[in-house]
């Protein structure tokens, strides 16, 4: 789903859906546009920012996302918008990142994200013990009935800020 993101601006639709967070893992659990090592930008992409190019690519693929910063795209974790096919989003994001010359995160970065997301899940479950326990490297409360409540959204946002400050929820 992918970076160092400190801006947590979300549209109501994304927040209500409690977004999917995932790591840049190989296979179906890969997080879209995960990356830590950009290659040299092509001259085609040199004039535009990597974040703008990634956002444009994802919108062309049919996803309503905001442009992340260049650092966010290069460094690793973005969140898929609510109500999208996560596998399709991951595939498109990976292709967009690849087209921009961005390589995947290394195992140390992936392990860091797993630890952060486990801490986010623990934080959320302290206030919502009936929330479903999350799989390693994944935060997805979209099927949790209370996920659309403003209080839950605030809890999730607070837990993300505290335990996974490099992750940003993107989309509209």
C-alpha positions in Angstrom: 0.0 0.0 0.0 4.2 2.8 0.9 7.5 6.0 3.1 8.4 8.7 5.5 5.1 10.5 5.7 4.2 12.9 8.4 1.2 14.6 6.7 -1.9 12.7 7.8 -4.4 14.7 5.8 -7.2 12.3 4.8 -10.5 12.9 3.2 -13.6 11.8 5.1 -14.2 8.8 2.7 -10.8 7.4 3.4 -11.0 8.0 7.1 -14.4 6.4 7.4 -13.2 3.3 5.7 -10.2 3.0 8.1 -7.9 2.4 5.2 -5.6 -0.6 4.5 -2.0 -0.4 5.5 0.5 -2.9 4.4 4.2 -3.5 3.9 6.1 -3.8 0.7 6.3 -7.5 0.7 6.8 -9.8 -2.2 3.5 -11.2 -3.5 -0.1 -10.4 -2.8 0.7 -8.6 0.5 3.0 -6.1 -1.1 2.4 -2.5 -0.3 2.0 -0.4 -3.3 4.9 1.8 -4.2 7.1 0.7 -1.4 10.6 1.8 -1.8 13.8 2.9 -0.2 16.2 3.0 -3.1 15.3 5.1 -6.0 17.4 4.7 -9.2 18.4 7.7 -11.2 15.3 9.4 -12.6 14.7 9.2 -16.3 14.8 12.5 -18.2 11.1 12.0 -18.8 10.5 12.1 -15.1 13.2 14.6 -14.1 11.0 17.7 -14.6 8.1 16.3 -12.5 8.4 15.1 -8.9 8.4 11.4 -8.2 5.4 11.9 -5.9 3.4 13.7 -8.7 4.4 11.1 -11.2 3.4 8.2 -8.9 0.1 9.9 -8.2 -0.5 10.5 -11.9 0.3 6.9 -12.7 -2.1 5.6 -9.9 -4.9 7.9 -11.1 -4.3 6.7 -14.7 -4.7 3.1 -13.2 -8.1 4.2 -11.8 -7.3 5.0 -8.2 -8.2 8.4 -6.6 -5.1 9.3 -4.7 -3.4 12.5 -3.6 0.2 13.0 -4.7 2.6 12.0 -1.9 5.9 13.8 -1.4 9.0 12.4 -3.3 10.4 11.2 0.0 7.2 9.4 0.8 7.3 7.5 -2.5 11.0 6.6 -2.2 11.0 5.5 1.5 8.2 3.1 1.8 4.7 3.0 3.2 1.5 4.4 1.7 -2.1 3.5 2.4 -4.6 2.3 -0.2 -7.8 4.3 -0.4 -10.9 2.7 1.1 -13.2 0.5 -0.9 -10.5 -0.5 -3.5 -9.3 -3.9 -4.5 -6.1 -4.1 -2.4 -4.5 -6.6 -4.7 -5.2 -4.5 -7.7 -3.9 -1.4 -5.9 -0.7 -3.2 -4.9 -0.1 -4.4 -8.4 -0.7 -0.9 -9.9 1.4 0.8 -7.3 4.3 -1.7 -7.8 4.1 -1.1 -11.5 4.1 2.7 -11.1 7.0 2.5 -8.7 8.9 0.3 -11.1 8.2 2.6 -14.0 9.7 5.4 -11.9 12.8 3.4 -11.1 11.9 2.9 -7.5 13.1 -0.4 -5.9 11.5 -2.2 -3.0 12.3 -1.7 0.7 14.9 -4.0 2.2 14.1 -6.6 4.8 15.2 -4.4 7.7 12.7 -1.7 6.6 10.0 -4.3 6.2 10.7 -5.6 9.7 10.5 -2.1 11.1 7.1 -1.6 9.5 5.9 -5.0 10.8 6.9 -3.9 14.4 5.2 -0.5 13.9 2.0 -1.9 12.6 1.9 -4.5 15.4 2.2 -1.5 17.8 -0.6 0.3 16.0 -2.8 -2.7 16.3 -2.0 -3.1 20.0 -2.7 0.6 20.6 -6.1 0.4 18.7 -7.1 -2.8 20.6 -6.4 -1.1 23.9 -9.4 1.1 23.3 -11.3 -1.3 21.0 -10.7 -4.8 22.4 -13.3 -6.3 20.1 -11.4 -5.0 17.0 -10.0 -7.9 14.9 -6.4 -8.7 15.5 -4.3 -7.8 12.5 -2.0 -10.0 10.5 1.7 -9.1 10.6 2.5 -6.2 8.4 -1.1 -5.3 7.7 -3.6 -2.9 9.2 -7.1 -3.4 7.8 -10.1 -2.5 9.9 -12.4 -2.0 6.9 -14.6 -5.0 8.0 -14.8 -3.8 11.6 -18.3 -2.4 12.2 -17.0 0.5 14.4 -14.3 1.5 11.9 -16.5 4.3 10.5 -17.1 5.9 13.9 -15.3 9.2 14.3 -13.9 8.1 17.7 -12.4 5.0 16.1 -11.0 7.0 13.2 -9.3 9.4 15.8 -7.9 6.4 17.7 -6.5 4.9 14.6 -5.0 8.2 13.5 -3.5 8.8 16.9 -2.0 5.3 17.1 -0.6 5.7 13.6 1.0 9.0 14.5 2.5 7.6 17.7 3.7 4.2 16.5 4.1 4.5 12.7 4.8 8.2 12.0 6.3 7.4 8.6 3.0 6.1 7.3 0.4 8.3 5.7 -3.1 7.5 4.6 -3.6 8.7 1.0 -6.7 8.9 -1.1 -10.1 10.4 -1.4 
